[in-house]
Amino acid sequence: MAKGLFGGLKGVDAFGKTTEDVKVKTKTGAFLTLVSAAIILTFCMIEFIDYRRVTVDTSIVVDKSHGERLTVKMNVTFPKIPCYLLSLDVVDIGGEAQRDLSHNILKSRIGEHGEPIHNSFSAELRNELDVLNEQQKEGYCGSCYGGVPPVDGGCCQTCEDVRQAYQNRGWAFNDPNAIEQCTREGWSDKLKEQSNEGCNLSGRVRVNKVAGNLHLSFGRSFQTNFHNVHHLVPYLRDEENKHDWGHVIHDIDFEGDDEYDWTKAEKSKEMKKRLGIHANPLDGMSTWAVSGQYMFQYFLKVVSTRFKTLDGEIINTHQYSATHFERNLASGFQENTPEGVHLSHTTTGMPGMFINFDISPLLVVHTEVRQSFAHFLTSTCAIIGGVLTIATLLDSVLFATGRVLKKREAASHTNGYGGKAM
């Protein structure tokens, strides 16, 4: 009974067989077989390479992070601003202010012709000899001249201490020659010696992940009557000492906390390079000013970016877009553009370089993905089946066409021989 059941199933066999005796093998079929094998091998190899290739899918979601901080990495050269004149302040929309930043900031003096001055990685005017000269006999306590002492003890041992005490009090430091510590250190003379130098500022600044700005300006800033004031050293009033805010931006980058890990930082650089976003918009930018009364403004839109690697590692970083605006403050509130357009400014402005940054509410996610093995297997089967099917159809057409042509040729020969016989 079982034999009869399975015997009845032969009628639904989709793979009918032919015996060797009825198979016809042709040269055309052999050629198509070789071509089909080559095509299958080539396509399967391409599919395997595609299976092993790692691609990056990009998606955009809402950034739901909160309470984070950013690290601003910067490297800027000012050819005509001495280091002791250069001040870096950070203010954000939440009201937090960091004034005259020096932590993680390196100021390197540059000569009049652009050459670096060795062993001068400091914003202070004093050198080692000055430090030795400051050593007074035991019990010495310098006056702060009414300022708030920068350290506990109520003493200002150096000219720098007196400057800091004045800043803490909200006073301008106008007459260093009247300060005993400054006179002893020859502070005014050193101001003039370094007046033609430039400065390279590099380092990292930690800021809140909210809108804010970094501004580099003349002199130290302090707050008085709820207003920010920048005081300039006295010799700037001398017309012989001219400075301008022309600068070269070597690097300005926004880093995430993950990039403090060297391994993650390298992976982040690799991913950015692969995606073509490794270069920042402001890197390598050079600008020059025609006078010291020039204000440069950069408006940055910072976009949070996340990389997800194949091994499940997550790296948070940032990228940004930038626009640039500059203004000659000597023109006052009214000026005309080269195109003849009349402009009116609502604020006076201040000489310096201002980097205004805003945070985008979007998060760009780049995820490394690889084709699944099931997809590779399915594609391979489709390639093999498709090529063989097309080759079979083509071979059938060619074989049938050949048989028809042979029959016609044989018929024509037969008709020809019959005509001669008559």
C-alpha positions in Angstrom: 0.0 0.0 0.0 2.9 2.3 0.9 4.5 1.5 -2.4 1.4 2.4 -4.3 1.1 5.7 -2.3 4.7 6.8 -3.2 4.3 5.5 -6.7 1.4 7.9 -7.1 3.5 10.8 -6.0 5.7 10.5 -9.2 3.2 12.6 -11.0 4.1 15.7 -9.1 7.9 15.3 -9.6 9.1 18.7 -10.8 12.6 17.4 -11.5 12.1 15.1 -14.4 15.1 13.1 -15.5 16.4 12.0 -18.8 18.6 9.1 -19.6 22.1 9.4 -21.0 20.9 7.9 -24.2 18.6 10.7 -25.0 20.9 13.6 -23.9 22.4 15.7 -26.7 25.7 17.5 -25.9 26.8 20.3 -28.1 29.7 22.7 -28.4 27.4 25.6 -27.8 26.2 24.0 -24.6 29.8 23.5 -23.4 30.6 27.1 -24.2 27.5 28.3 -22.3 28.4 26.1 -19.3 31.9 27.6 -19.1 30.5 31.1 -19.4 27.9 30.4 -16.8 30.5 29.0 -14.4 32.6 32.1 -14.8 29.7 34.4 -14.2 28.5 32.5 -11.1 32.0 32.5 -9.7 32.5 36.2 -10.3 29.1 37.2 -8.9 29.5 35.0 -5.8 32.9 36.5 -5.2 31.4 40.0 -5.4 28.6 39.0 -3.1 31.1 37.5 -0.6 33.1 40.8 -0.6 29.9 42.7 0.0 29.0 40.3 2.8 32.4 41.0 4.5 32.3 44.8 3.9 31.4 47.0 6.9 29.1 49.9 5.9 27.8 52.8 8.0 24.1 53.6 8.3 23.2 57.2 9.4 20.1 58.2 11.3 19.0 61.4 13.0 17.2 61.4 16.3 16.4 63.9 19.0 19.3 64.4 21.5 17.9 63.5 24.9 21.1 63.9 26.8 21.2 66.5 29.7 23.7 67.8 32.2 26.7 67.1 29.9 29.8 69.1 29.3 31.9 69.7 26.2 35.6 70.0 25.7 36.6 72.8 23.3 40.0 72.0 21.8 41.7 75.0 20.2 45.0 76.1 18.7 45.1 79.7 17.4 48.0 81.9 16.6 47.9 85.7 16.9 51.0 87.1 15.2 50.6 90.7 16.6 49.2 90.1 20.1 51.7 89.5 23.0 50.9 86.6 25.3 50.5 88.8 28.4 47.9 90.8 26.6 45.8 87.8 25.5 42.9 86.9 27.7 40.5 84.0 27.2 37.0 84.2 28.8 34.0 81.8 28.6 30.4 82.8 29.3 27.3 80.6 28.7 23.6 81.3 28.5 23.2 79.9 32.0 25.3 82.8 33.5 28.4 80.8 34.3 31.6 82.7 33.5 35.2 81.6 33.5 37.5 84.6 33.3 41.1 84.8 32.1 41.4 81.0 31.8 44.8 79.5 32.4 44.1 75.9 33.4 44.9 73.5 30.5 45.8 76.6 28.4 49.3 77.0 27.0 50.5 80.4 25.7 53.6 80.3 23.6 55.5 83.5 22.7 56.2 84.1 19.0 58.9 86.4 17.7 58.3 89.4 15.6 59.0 87.4 12.4 56.9 84.4 13.4 59.6 82.3 14.9 58.8 80.5 18.2 60.6 81.7 21.3 61.9 78.6 23.0 61.2 77.9 26.7 58.6 80.6 26.8 55.5 78.6 27.4 53.8 81.1 29.7 51.6 84.1 29.8 53.6 85.7 32.5 56.2 88.3 32.0 58.7 86.9 34.5 61.5 84.5 33.7 63.6 82.3 36.0 65.9 85.2 36.8 62.8 87.2 37.9 61.7 84.5 40.1 65.1 84.4 41.8 65.0 88.2 42.3 61.6 87.9 43.9 63.0 85.9 46.8 63.1 88.3 49.6 64.4 87.9 53.1 62.3 85.9 55.4 59.2 87.6 56.7 58.6 89.8 53.6 55.0 90.5 52.9 54.2 92.6 49.9 51.3 95.0 49.9 48.2 94.4 47.7 47.5 98.2 47.6 43.9 97.8 48.6 43.1 94.8 46.4 41.8 91.4 47.4 44.8 89.1 48.0 44.8 86.2 45.5 46.1 83.8 48.1 45.5 83.3 51.8 47.8 85.3 54.0 47.0 88.8 52.7 50.4 89.2 50.9 51.1 90.1 47.3 54.7 89.0 46.7 54.9 89.7 42.9 53.5 92.2 40.4 51.3 89.4 39.0 49.8 89.0 42.5 49.0 92.7 42.7 47.3 92.6 39.2 45.2 89.6 40.4 44.3 91.5 43.6 43.1 94.5 41.6 41.1 92.2 39.4 39.5 90.5 42.4 38.5 93.9 43.7 37.1 95.0 40.4 39.7 97.7 39.8 41.7 98.5 36.7 45.5 98.0 36.9 46.5 101.4 35.4 49.9 102.4 36.8 52.4 99.6 37.4 55.2 102.1 38.0 53.5 103.0 41.3 53.7 99.4 42.5 56.8 98.4 44.3 56.7 94.8 43.2 56.3 95.8 39.5 59.1 98.3 39.7 61.5 95.7 41.3 60.7 93.3 38.5 61.1 95.9 35.7 57.6 95.1 34.6 57.1 98.1 32.4 60.3 97.5 30.6 59.4 93.9 29.8 56.1 95.1 28.5 57.9 97.2 25.9 60.4 94.4 25.1 57.6 92.0 24.3 55.4 94.6 22.6 56.2 93.3 19.0 55.7 89.6 19.8 52.9 87.3 18.9 51.3 84.5 20.8 50.0 80.9 20.1 47.2 79.8 22.4 46.4 76.1 22.6 44.7 73.8 25.0 41.3 72.5 26.1 38.4 74.3 27.8 35.5 72.6 29.5 32.1 74.3 28.9 28.5 73.4 29.7 26.5 71.9 26.9 24.5 75.0 26.4 24.7 78.0 24.2 27.7 80.3 25.1 30.8 82.0 23.7 34.5 82.1 24.1 36.1 85.4 23.6 39.8 86.4 23.3 40.4 90.0 24.0 43.0 92.5 25.2 43.8 92.5 28.9 42.1 90.7 31.8 38.4 91.0 32.4 36.6 91.7 35.6 33.1 92.5 36.7 32.0 95.7 38.2 28.4 97.0 38.7 27.2 93.9 36.9 29.2 94.8 33.8 32.1 93.0 32.2 35.2 95.3 31.9 38.5 94.6 30.2 41.4 96.7 31.4 44.3 97.4 29.1 47.9 97.8 30.2 49.1 101.4 30.1 51.5 101.2 27.3 48.8 100.5 24.8 48.0 104.2 24.9 51.4 104.7 23.2 50.8 105.1 19.5 54.1 103.3 18.8 52.7 100.0 20.0 50.1 98.8 17.5 48.4 95.4 17.7 45.7 93.8 15.6 43.5 90.7 15.9 44.6 89.0 12.7 44.9 85.3 13.4 45.4 81.8 12.1 43.1 79.0 13.3 45.0 75.8 13.3 42.3 73.7 15.1 39.0 74.3 16.8 37.2 71.1 17.7 34.4 70.0 20.1 35.2 66.8 21.9 33.0 64.4 24.0 34.1 62.9 27.2 34.6 59.5 25.5 37.5 61.0 23.5 39.6 61.3 26.6 40.0 57.5 26.2 42.9 57.2 23.7 41.4 54.0 22.1 38.0 55.6 21.6 39.6 58.8 20.3 41.5 56.9 17.6 38.3 55.0 16.6 36.5 58.3 16.5 39.2 59.8 14.2 39.0 56.7 12.0 35.2 56.9 11.7 35.3 60.6 10.9 37.9 60.0 8.2 35.9 57.2 6.7 32.8 59.4 6.6 34.7 62.5 5.3 33.9 64.6 8.3 37.4 64.6 9.9 38.2 68.2 8.8 36.6 71.0 10.8 35.2 74.0 9.0 37.5 76.5 10.7 40.8 74.5 10.5 43.5 76.4 8.6 41.5 79.6 8.4 43.6 82.8 8.3 42.3 86.4 8.7 44.1 89.7 8.8 43.0 93.0 10.3 43.7 96.5 9.0 43.7 98.0 12.4 43.6 97.2 16.1 39.9 98.1 16.3 38.7 94.9 14.6 36.2 92.4 15.9 36.0 88.9 14.5 33.0 86.7 15.2 32.4 83.1 14.5 28.9 81.5 14.9 29.0 77.8 15.4 26.2 75.2 15.4 27.4 72.2 17.4 25.8 68.9 16.5 26.1 65.9 18.8 27.4 62.8 17.0 27.4 59.2 18.1 29.4 56.3 16.6 28.3 52.7 17.1 30.9 50.1 16.2 30.4 46.5 15.2 31.6 45.3 18.5 28.9 47.3 20.3 31.1 50.2 21.4 29.6 53.6 21.6 31.6 56.8 21.1 30.1 60.2 21.6 31.6 63.2 19.9 30.6 66.4 18.1 30.8 68.2 14.8 29.9 71.7 13.8 29.1 74.2 11.1 30.4 77.7 11.1 29.8 81.1 9.7 32.1 84.1 9.9 31.6 87.8 10.4 34.1 90.6 10.9 33.7 94.3 11.6 35.9 97.4 11.7 34.9 99.2 14.9 36.7 102.3 13.8 33.7 102.9 11.4 31.5 103.5 14.4 27.7 102.8 14.4 27.3 103.8 10.7 29.1 102.5 7.7 28.8 101.7 4.0 29.6 98.4 2.4 31.7 98.2 -0.8 28.4 97.5 -2.6 27.1 100.9 -1.4 24.7 99.5 1.2 24.3 101.6 4.3 24.6 99.7 7.6 23.7 100.7 11.1 25.1 98.8 14.2 23.1 98.6 17.4 26.1 97.7 19.6 29.6 99.3 19.9 31.4 95.9 19.9 34.9 95.2 21.3 38.1 94.3 19.6 38.9 90.7 19.8 37.9 87.2 18.5 34.5 85.8 19.6 33.4 82.2 19.1 29.7 82.0 19.7 28.4 78.4 19.8 24.9 77.0 20.0 23.8 73.4 20.6 21.6 71.6 18.1 18.7 69.6 19.5 19.5 66.7 17.0 21.8 63.7 17.4 23.4 62.2 14.4 24.0 58.4 14.8 26.4 56.5 12.6 26.1 52.8 13.0 28.5 50.2 11.6 26.6 47.3 10.0 27.4 44.2 8.1 25.3 42.0 5.8 23.8 38.9 7.5 24.9 35.4 6.6 21.3 34.5 5.7 21.2 37.4 3.2 24.5 36.2 1.7 23.3 32.6 1.4 20.0 33.7 -0.2 21.8 36.0 -2.7 24.3 33.3 -3.6 21.5 30.8 -4.3 19.6 33.4 -6.4 22.8 34.1 -8.4 23.4 30.4 -9.1 19.7 29.6 -9.9 19.3 32.7 -12.1 22.4 32.2 -14.2 21.7 28.5 -14.8 18.1 29.2 -15.7 19.0 31.9 -18.2 21.8 29.8 -19.6 19.4 26.8 -20.0 16.8 29.0 -21.8 19.5 30.4 -24.1 20.9 26.9 -24.8 17.4 25.7 -25.6 16.7 28.5 -28.0 20.1 28.1 -29.7 19.6 24.3 -30.0 16.1 24.6 -31.3 17.2 27.3 -33.8 20.1 25.1 -35.0 17.8 22.1 -35.5 15.4 24.3 -37.6 18.2 25.6 -39.7 19.6 22.2 -40.3 16.2 20.9 -41.4 15.7 23.7 -43.8 19.2 23.2 -45.2 18.5 19.4 -45.6 15.1 20.2 -47.3 16.7 22.6 -49.8 19.4 20.1 -50.7 16.7 17.4 -51.2 14.7 19.7 -53.5 17.8 20.6 -55.4 18.8 17.0 -56.1 15.2 16.2 -57.2 15.2 19.0 -59.8 18.4 17.6 -61.4 16.9 14.1 -61.6 13.9 15.4 -63.6 
